[in-house]
Every structure is written in C-alpha cells, then in structure tokens.
C-alpha cells in the first residue's frame, strides 16, 4: 500500500487516485395511500440507487480540476467519499496516500471540504471566535495560526466582517468567511462543492480569484464542482464530466470544446458599424471568413468557440 511518506518524497505523482469507486444507496419505496403506508410497516420495499458507478480518475499535485455534471450526477457523493464523510460500496481511493474513509487525523489535517450551501461556522459568534475554535481543533501553533489567518483575511478583504456575528452577514460575506475558516490549517487538497452558489457576479469573481491565488501560493490540489461555467473557465484547464454516476469525459477543457463544440461563431463589425454573426462548422471557418471579408468592408473580426454551457449540454446528450 502507498504511504503518505511516498507522496512527500515525490515517489507518487497522483495526489488523488480513484479506482472504480462506487456508492449504492438503498432507499425505501412504496405507493401512496393509507393502505400502502400500513403495508410498508411490516413489508417494506427497497430499491437500489447507484449514485456513483465505477468512477476512476487521477489528479496530480497542484492541479485544479472541474468536476461537472447535472444535479444527481454523483458529484457531491464522490466528494463526500473522498473527504471521508461516506463509506463507498465498492472500489478504492487514495488521497495524499490515505484511504479517506478511515478518517486518519493526519489526513483530516491536510484536506478540506467546502460546501457552498452548508454553514460550518458558529451562527451567533463572530467568525474570529470560530477561527479560534478551528485553531484548537487542528492544534495549530498560535503564531502560525495568526499569520495564516491574517494573510487569508487580507486576501479576501474581510477584516471588518470577521468581527460580526455570522448571522448578520450576507450570503456572499458569509461564504468568504466560511472559506477562510476552512483553510486556516493550510490544507493541501481542497474539495470545493459549489463554493460560489447563490452569490452575485462580483462575489463569484472574488472567490474565484482567491481560490486561484491559494492554489498558486501553496500548490494545493483542487477538485471543484460548479454550475457556473465562469468558475470552471477561470480556474480549470482540465474537467471531468460525470452523468448518472459515470464519467463521460476526462481531459483538457479545450479538448472538450474541440470534441463536442462542433461549431464556431464568426462575428464581424462592418464599416458602417453593422454587426454580422454567422455560425459555421469548424471545417468551414476558413472558407466562411474569407467569404465574409470578400463581401464586406470589415473593421473587426472575431472567431469564438461556443459557450461552455452549450458544450456541456452536448456531452450529456451524446
């Protein structure tokens, strides 16, 4: 078995290694009505739901990977298994050389799970008090803790917010202090589940910038789920697309566009200010561009890939 020491000495490149990981939930099933309710008390029917179905992938040190899929695809279930909150039904996984669901102390000190729709800080206390609690939980040296806390607070510009009770903060403000609280122990692996959900565009950008800077400063490995494609395009060169618990695509974001984005959009600004837009197949771009230049006096011309949202939809439809 690989050890954490092997990762520390560079003998293993995959910080996150997942092999045929599977999670099956057994859920009760019954028809509506009083009779069915009474029958279910003595003879309950069950069905199996394969939330994650034989998923395999590997993520290297310092990578920021987008984990994409519709609701119910298996993204959050996978992240919960990798963070040790769920025990799998089958398969294997190692993160930083640890088996996540063993929840070893050394592993918990080196990773974090941030869920955008979950509150981890104490609701009635200022964030600073919750930060101090995290210091005690992770047994952080006080000087190191203060230095890290102040650095993260400055990066997200929340010096005034951390002194207010969490319940008085807006959703965006609360998300920023939640992120800081989750990173005080400087984890090497970040599992981020919709960290910008419900935030306005400005706050989303601030969180994205912070994640990118944390990755740059500390070389952290990040697995990110998001329904906001701006998050993915800004942070991730590689994406994993999952649907019905199975991986449909694993590769470079540019390759995803190349494979499933069968068209490009040509937009030209003409001499009189008029705009002309044409959507053509990739094979026809050169010919269509030449024809446009021959037919009009063009002042500006751009050729763009389709929006990533459209590309993802084509992945699910394939």
C-alpha positions, -999 to 999 in steps of 0.1 A, spaced: 0 0 0 13 35 -8 21 56 22 18 93 29 56 94 30 58 82 -6 38 113 -16 60 136 5 92 122 -12 78 125 -47 75 88 -54 38 91 -64 25 118 -86 -12 113 -82 -24 132 -51 -60 120 -57 -63 84 -71 -97 69 -76 -103 34 -89 -138 20 -98 -153 40 -69 -189 31 -63 -217 42 -40 -251 24 -39 -278 38 -17 -307 15 -5 -339 36 -4 -374 27 7 -401 26 -19 -439 24 -16 -471 36 -33 -492 64 -20 -522 60 3 -530 48 38 -531 11 29 -496 13 13 -483 31 43 -496 4 67 -482 -24 45 -448 -7 44 -446 -10 82 -444 -48 80 -432 -54 45 -411 -25 33 -399 -25 -3 -365 -12 -12 -346 -2 -44 -310 5 -51 -298 38 -64 -263 38 -79 -252 74 -71 -216 67 -82 -210 38 -106 -174 27 -111 -156 61 -113 -119 62 -119 -95 92 -123 -63 106 -110 -54 142 -101 -18 154 -99 -2 178 -73 -13 214 -78 -40 206 -104 -73 225 -104 -99 202 -119 -135 210 -127 -160 182 -117 -191 188 -138 -225 173 -142 -262 179 -137 -279 176 -103 -279 140 -92 -249 131 -114 -229 119 -84 -205 148 -79 -213 156 -42 -214 119 -33 -179 114 -48 -166 144 -29 -181 131 3 -164 98 -2 -130 114 -10 -133 136 22 -142 107 43 -179 115 51 -192 85 32 -180 49 30 -181 35 -6 -199 4 -17 -170 -6 -38 -138 4 -54 -108 22 -39 -94 57 -34 -62 73 -20 -58 110 -13 -23 121 -2 -16 84 4 -45 80 28 -77 60 24 -102 88 30 -130 70 49 -105 58 76 -105 95 86 -70 94 100 -60 125 118 -31 132 96 -54 131 65 -80 154 80 -53 179 88 -43 180 51 -76 183 33 -108 203 35 -143 201 21 -162 234 14 -199 231 5 -215 263 -7 -249 255 8 -236 244 42 -228 266 72 -198 254 92 -191 284 114 -210 292 147 -241 312 137 -242 335 167 -205 342 171 -181 364 152 -160 345 127 -129 352 147 -142 331 175 -149 302 152 -114 306 137 -100 302 172 -120 271 177 -106 257 145 -71 265 157 -77 244 188 -93 215 168 -63 213 144 -38 221 172 -22 249 152 7 268 168 -7 302 178 19 323 159 14 302 127 -23 304 131 -23 342 134 0 346 104 -22 323 82 -55 339 95 -43 374 88 -30 365 53 -62 349 43 -83 377 58 -63 402 37 -66 381 6 -104 381 8 -106 416 23 -128 406 52 -111 425 80 -144 442 91 -166 411 86 -148 387 109 -158 407 139 -195 405 132 -218 375 143 -221 352 113 -259 355 113 -255 393 104 -235 386 73 -250 385 38 -247 352 18 -216 364 0 -199 377 31 -207 345 49 -192 324 21 -160 344 23 -155 339 60 -165 302 56 -137 297 30 -112 313 53 -123 291 82 -119 260 60 -83 269 50 -67 280 83 -49 247 86 -35 252 51 -48 220 35 -30 205 5 -62 192 -11 -94 212 -15 -128 196 -23 -150 225 -33 -187 218 -38 -204 248 -54 -184 274 -35 -200 303 -54 -236 291 -54 -261 319 -49 -235 347 -50 -237 377 -72 -213 381 -101 -189 403 -82 -187 380 -52 -182 349 -75 -152 366 -91 -137 374 -57 -140 338 -46 -125 326 -79 -96 349 -76 -90 338 -40 -90 301 -50 -66 307 -78 -42 327 -55 -44 300 -28 -35 274 -54 -6 295 -67 8 302 -32 5 268 -16 5 244 -46 -28 230 -34 -47 204 -54 -83 214 -61 -114 194 -72 -142 219 -79 -179 214 -87 -199 243 -100 -229 251 -121 -213 284 -130 -192 279 -161 -173 311 -154 -158 294 -124 -146 265 -145 -133 286 -173 -114 308 -149 -98 281 -128 -97 248 -146 -76 236 -176 -90 201 -171 -125 189 -165 -142 156 -155 -178 153 -167 -200 128 -148 -236 118 -156 -257 91 -139 -227 82 -117 -203 75 -147 -176 96 -163 -184 108 -198 -153 129 -203 -119 134 -186 -95 158 -203 -85 193 -212 -112 219 -212 -100 230 -247 -103 194 -259 -139 192 -246 -148 222 -267 -130 207 -296 -147 173 -293 -183 184 -285 -183 220 -297 -189 213 -334 -194 249 -344 -177 283 -342 -192 317 -342 -179 344 -366 -187 379 -357 -177 409 -379 -181 446 -374 -186 463 -408 -176 497 -419 -209 513 -411 -210 498 -376 -233 470 -385 -226 436 -369 -228 403 -388 -228 370 -370 -225 336 -386 -224 301 -370 -204 276 -390 -188 242 -385 -152 241 -376 -143 228 -410 -159 258 -427 -143 286 -406 -116 295 -431 -140 295 -461 -167 314 -443 -142 340 -430 -127 345 -465 -162 349 -480 -172 375 -453 -141 395 -460 -147 394 -497 -183 405 -494 -179 433 -469 -156 460 -457 -147 445 -423 -133 467 -395 -131 439 -368 -135 402 -369 -136 375 -341 -140 338 -342 -151 321 -310 -159 287 -296 -195 280 -284 -203 289 -248 -191 261 -225 -226 256 -212 -237 246 -247 -207 222 -250 -216 205 -217 -252 200 -228 -239 182 -259 -218 159 -237 -249 149 -217 -269 144 -249 -243 122 -265 
